[in-house]
């Protein structure tokens, strides 16, 4: 007893061998279908590469000109010439002090001072540098941190320091006091 069996066939498309041959055949306008499809991608890739090169070149030019201070990168810039140090200036560097602010919180002050001295007083000043640094520490620690941010308070501190240094060294030693660095953290 033989029975007929019906097989289900999935609907699958078999590769059309003729369509591959059609793609390889030249079209009326002169080129294959695969060439026609690849042509826009070539243009897009050429456009993308040219945009990247143009953008990169423009940004390099902009950064180089900005870094060079408005000059093109090919121009030579003269080297900076250090200014000569005037006689009669003495530096007292690296003062690091802890101060209290108006709420009682601790703040750190970092400063450098430059002293302008009368002629011939540098040796006398440098000989007493330890006592001078001690006076500066004591006077600054008496101040509150945020009061020193005001210009008039800073000027008052300079005058107090000048008066104290005048008592220590004599009135004819220090002409002026300058803060060459002043930071409160």
Order of alpha helices (4+ residues) and beta strands (2+ residues): alpha-alpha-beta-beta-alpha-alpha-alpha-beta
